[in-house]
Amino acid sequence: MFEESEVINLILGLVSLVIVFYEIRKRMIPDFHLFFAGFVLIVMARIFTVAEGLFLEDILNILEHICYALSALLFAAGCISLSANRSSEMKR
């Protein structure tokens, strides 16, 4: 069985994903697609969290943690990319 807080987190994540999707159109942040992909993986992890309460507990739990790990890598890559862009701008 799943907890109510997991469902609320999923709903908030989905709403936030829509907001972030509209913000990506502005393209104010370079390499924002890395951050967006990381955020999508976090929402997918929340979906797996809720679904694991219903069926396939072990498999969905592993997928949840894989999504969190990949999202961390994407956020780190986005931060490194932002840092590289800033340092190249400062050298000019």
Number of C-alpha atoms within 10 A of each C-alpha: 9 12 10 10 10 15 16 13 16 21 15 12 19 17 12 14 17 11 11 15 14 11 14 15 9 8 11 9 11 12 15 19 15 19 23 20 16 24 22 19 21 24 24 18 24 23 20 23 24 24 17 20 15 11 11 11 14 10 11 19 18 14 16 22 15 15 22 19 15 15 23 17 15 20 18 15 16 21 16 12 16 16 12 12 13 11 11 10 9 8 6 5
